[in-house]
Amino acid sequence: MQIDAVQQGPVTPPPRSAGGWTTRGWLGAGSAAALVVLLALTGCGVWALAHATDVNKRLIDRWSPALIASVRMESALINQETGIRGYGMTGKPEFLKPYQDGLAQQRAAARALEGLAEGDGRATADLARVRERAEQWQATTARPVSEAADPVGSAQQRTESGKAAFDALRASLAEQQTHIEAERQQARRDLQRARTLRNTVFTAIACVVLALIALAFAGLRRGVQVPLERLRADVRRIADGRFEHSIASSGPADLKALARDVEGMRRRLARELEFSDRARAQLDERATELRRSNEELEQFAYVASHDLQEPLRKVASFCQLLERRYADQLDDRAKQYIAFAVDGANRMQTLINDLLTFSRVGRLHAEDADVSLATLLQRTTNSLGMAIEETGAVLTHDPLPVVHGDPTQLGVLLQNLISNAIKFRAPGVVPRVHISARRPADGAEGADRRWEFAVSDNGIGIGPEYAERIFVIFQRLHTRDTYPGNGIGLALCKKIVEYHGGTITLDTGHTPGTRFVFTLPLAHADATAADPEDC
């Protein structure tokens, strides 16, 4: 049978475009741009934090301590003035204690202000003026009164000048504190602006990050997810059987290339499917013709076999009648010729019957059913009773199960295997035939649905080189004179076993004698228990 060739030209894939960005390129460029933006925003955030920290330090670490130090200096000078005035009015030495403590406090406050005013010209000038006027008051009033033998008289002499000097000192202190307070207020305003700037920068950073995330999501969806969804939808349509549906390419260059590759595969599959459909149609047509031809051949074989049987019977019958009627007129040579003719006719009849039996396996049979091999073996041994009795053959078997198949064909299988074991016995040895049955080991192919049988004997055996040849029809290993037969028995056994879905092989490692191993399906009840999904 020949299938007409369907010409298939080479499938030319769609042209590829060299330009365009790939998914990796888009992701790389987007990531780089986002990284640059994030670095710039990070720099702005760092600058805003540093600026706010600097303004805060200027307020907390400089002008607030400076104002406190100025107030302490003013308090120290007031303590000095109070002590000198009390000492000048009473002349009692205990009034000098506030003056002396005030001097120490003044020096400490002056050192603190000196460090805080460093780098600021106006604060340094204010401190110098306060020191100058404090020194002037101390030189003209405080020290002369504290050192005088008559502090009361000395104090009265310097009342006006001392008051004027201390008022000037207070004015300098007030001016210094006013300047420091102005710097503190400016620092507060700067700090507020810095905080506002910091909040604005971080809000902008948050907004830009959210915008980048939204852009990345939208870009991935539009550039990757949407083209992939389109490609997946197209592929699903093709998988559902719509092979004529073309695949459109979209998205980045690599996704377009993938879509073009899938489109090329679809075109090739469509052509292959078209070729397969044409081939299947031709096969169906050839199968129909072959089925019709087989039916005609079967009918012809049936008719021919019946038409041949009658002439062969006539040939054999008339040859035997000729021999009986003219026996006294025939010599030994003529009788031998007649015997040859009769034997040839009988063998031809046997051959025709065997061929009919071989051709009918799998076509003309009773309905398959569960068959007890033990019962079938009993019937087979009864039909072979004469051969078993003449040879003294010993037939043994394991407990035989129930299998599913055609009882008639399975009977022919057992009869051929047992009769062969008896026929090809070793000279002078009583033939022993054993039939074993077992389930294949777990994990073996078909282990849950088949029985494995073996027919073993102690006969002449078969060489391993003939393991395949013996199952071919009309193949004989011995002459017809040595062992009678047509060479169909084992071929018929193989055809029966294969019809039942099993296999039959020669065990080449069995000695002495021959061992045939074959498999048969489980009975329906056993098969259902072994495969519950079939329930």
C-alpha positions, 0 to 999 in steps of 0.5 A, a space after each residue: 500500500 502506497 500513500 500519495 506524496 504530498 509536496 511540502 515546500 520549505 517553511 520560510 519563517 517571517 522576516 526578522 527586523 534587526 531594530 528594536 529594543 529587547 526586554 533586557 534593553 528596556 529593563 536595563 535602560 529603565 533601571 539605569 534611569 531610575 537609579 540616576 533619579 534615585 541617586 539625585 533624590 538621595 543627594 537632595 535628601 542628604 543635603 536637606 538633612 545636612 542643612 537642617 542639622 547645621 541650622 539646628 546646631 547653630 541655634 542649639 549649640 551657639 546662640 542659645 548657650 551664648 544668650 545663657 552665658 550673657 545672662 550669667 555674666 549680667 547676673 555676675 556683674 549685678 552680684 558684684 555691684 550689690 556686694 560693693 554697694 553693701 560693703 560701701 554702706 556698712 563696711 562689713 567684710 561679709 558683703 565682699 563675698 557676693 563681689 568675689 563670687 561674681 568675679 569668678 562667674 564673670 570670668 567663666 561666662 566671658 570664656 564661654 562667650 568668647 568661644 561661642 562668639 568666635 567667627 562672628 564680628 558683631 558678637 566679638 565686638 559686643 563681648 569686647 565692649 562689655 569687658 571694656 566697660 566692666 573693667 572700667 567700672 571695676 577699676 574706677 569703683 569696685 576695686 578702690 572701694 573693696 581695697 580702701 581703709 574707709 570703704 564707706 567714705 570711698 563709696 560715697 565719693 564714687 557714688 555718681 561716677 560708679 552709677 554712671 559706669 555701671 549704667 553704661 555696662 548694663 547698656 552694653 549687656 542689653 545691647 549684647 543680649 539684643 544682638 544674640 536674641 536677634 541671631 537666635 530668632 534668625 536661626 529659628 526662622 532658618 531652622 523652620 525653613 530648613 524643616 519645611 525644605 526637608 519635608 518638601 524634599 522627602 515628600 518629593 522623593 516619596 512622590 518620585 519613588 511612587 511615580 517610578 513604581 507606577 511607571 515600572 508597573 505600567 511599562 512592564 504591563 504594556 511592554 511585557 505582560 500585554 504582549 505575552 497575554 496576546 501571545 498566550 491567547 493566540 497559542 491557546 486558540 491554536 492549541 484548541 485546533 484553530 490552526 489557521 489563526 495567525 499570531 501577531 507580534 507586538 512588544 519588545 524585539 525579543 517578544 516579537 521574535 518569539 511570536 514570529 518563531 511561534 508563527 513559523 511553527 504554527 505554519 509548519 504544523 498547519 502544513 504537517 496537519 494538512 499532510 496528515 489529514 490527506 494521508 489519513 484519508 488515503 489510509 482510510 481509503 486503502 483500509 476500506 479497499 483492503 477490508 473488502 479485499 480480505 473479505 473477498 479473499 476469505 470467501 475465496 479461501 473458504 470456497 476454494 478449500 471446500 472445492 479442493 477437499 472433494 477432488 482430494 477425497 476422490 483422488 484418495 478414495 479411488 486410488 485406494 479402491 483401485 488398489 483393492 480391486 486390482 491388488 492381484 494385478 499390481 506389482 509392488 512398485 504400482 502399490 507404492 505409487 498408489 500409496 504416494 498418491 494417497 499420502 499426498 492427497 491426505 497431506 494436502 487435505 491436512 495442509 488446507 485445514 491447517 491453513 484455514 485454521 491459521 487464517 481464521 484466528 482473530 476473525 472467526 471465533 466465538 465471543 471471548 469469555 473467562 476461561 478456566 485453564 484447568 478445565 481446558 487442560 483436562 479436555 486437551 489431555 483427553 483429546 491427546 489421550 492416545 498419544 500420552 498413553 502410547 508414549 507414557 508421557 507424564 503431564 504435570 501443572 501448577 494451579 491454573 488460573 482463569 483467563 479471558 479469551 476464546 476457549 477454542 483458540 486457547 484449546 488449540 494453543 495448549 494442544 499444539 504446545 503439549 503435542 509438540 512436547 510429546 512429538 519431539 521427545 528424546 529417544 528412550 526417554 519418557 516425555 515429561 511436560 510441566 505447565 507453570 503459571 505465575 503473575 509477573 513481578 511488580 514493576 514488570 510491564 503488564 504485571 497487573 493485567 497478565 498471567 505468565 505461563 510456561 510449557 516445559 519438557 525434557 525433549 530434544 530441545 531447540 537451538 538458540 539460533 532458531 528462537 525466531 525461525 520456529 514461529 514462522 509458518 512452514 518453517 521446519 527444523 526436521 524432515 517430514 519423515 523424521 517428525 511429521 507435520 506441516 510446520 504451522 503449529 508454532 506459528 498458529 500458537 504465536 498468532 493465537 497468543 498475539 491475538 489475546 494481546 500477549 507474547 510467546 518466546 522460547 526460553 533459550 536458557 532452559 536445558 535439557 528440553 524446550 520451554 515456551 513462555 507466553 502471557 495471557 490476560 487476566 479474567 475480567 473480575 481479576 482485571 477490574 480488581 487490579 485496575 479500579 479506574 476501569 470500574 
